[in-house]
């Protein structure tokens, strides 16, 4: 809850980049950015195979994002994809 509260206080892209860069390793930062790209493309209606090919990732990676979009109880992605 504390981390979510800190994130909620961020109101500028530059601020978010600095915070995430300090909090995450470069690999973790890139993995999160890639996951967001996957979710956005799936939400737009691209198939798992199309997303996999476009981003150069395994279909299993894309399938995880697909499951989160379909079955997440929190529905957190959906709040920001509208």
C-alpha positions, -999 to 999 in steps of 0.1 A, spaced: 0 0 0 28 24 8 44 19 -27 10 24 -44 6 56 -24 39 69 -35 31 61 -72 -3 79 -68 16 111 -59 35 111 -92 19 137 -115 46 143 -142 62 119 -167 97 131 -158 90 125 -121 77 90 -129 108 82 -150 132 93 -123 113 73 -96 111 42 -117 147 44 -128 158 46 -91 134 18 -81 140 -7 -109 169 -22 -127 172 -13 -163 160 -48 -172 130 -45 -149 121 -11 -163 123 -24 -199 102 -55 -190 75 -33 -175 75 -10 -206 73 -41 -228 44 -55 -208 25 -22 -212 31 -23 -250 17 -59 -251 -14 -50 -231 -21 -19 -253 -18 -39 -285 -40 -67 -272 -66 -41 -260 -66 -26 -295 -76 -61 -308 -44 -75 -322 -41 -112 -319 -15 -129 -296 5 -140 -327 4 -105 -342 16 -89 -309 43 -116 -306 56 -109 -341 54 -71 -338 73 -69 -305 96 -99 -311 85 -117 -279 73 -153 -273 36 -160 -276 37 -172 -240 48 -137 -229 18 -122 -248 -6 -148 -234 2 -137 -199 -8 -102 -208 -39 -115 -225 -50 -134 -193 -45 -103 -172 -67 -83 -195 -94 -110 -195 -94 -123 -159 -79 -96 -137 -102 -89 -107 -85 -55 -101 -92 -43 -137 -63 -19 -132 -52 -20 -169 -86 -11 -181 -86 22 -162 -57 35 -182 -65 19 -216 -98 38 -221 
